[in-house]
Amino acid sequence: MEIVGTNLTLSLGAWRLRFVFALEEIDERPKEKIRPPHRLRVVPEDEYVR
């Protein structure tokens, strides 16, 4: 039982490290233009002009 717990702890530690590194990479990258969600439709101003 101890071996299983050790393996679980090691895998959780690895995931935690990956998560921390991923967060650091996101912070270091320059801010990209935020794209709207695909369900949000960008309507040109003159489309609904009557």
ZINOR-V925406 format. One record per residue. D_FIRST is the distance of its C-alpha to the first C-alpha in whole Angstrom. Layout:
d_first->D_FIRST
d_first->D_FIRST
This chain:
d_first->0
d_first->4
d_first->5
d_first->5
d_first->6
d_first->9
d_first->10
d_first->11
d_first->13
d_first->14
d_first->16
d_first->17
d_first->19
d_first->20
d_first->21
d_first->23
d_first->25
d_first->26
d_first->27
d_first->29
d_first->31
d_first->32
d_first->33
d_first->35
d_first->36
d_first->38
d_first->39
d_first->41
d_first->43
d_first->46
d_first->46
d_first->47
d_first->49
d_first->47
d_first->48
d_first->48
d_first->46
d_first->47
d_first->48
d_first->50
d_first->54
d_first->56
d_first->60
d_first->63
d_first->65
d_first->68
d_first->66
d_first->67
d_first->70
d_first->73
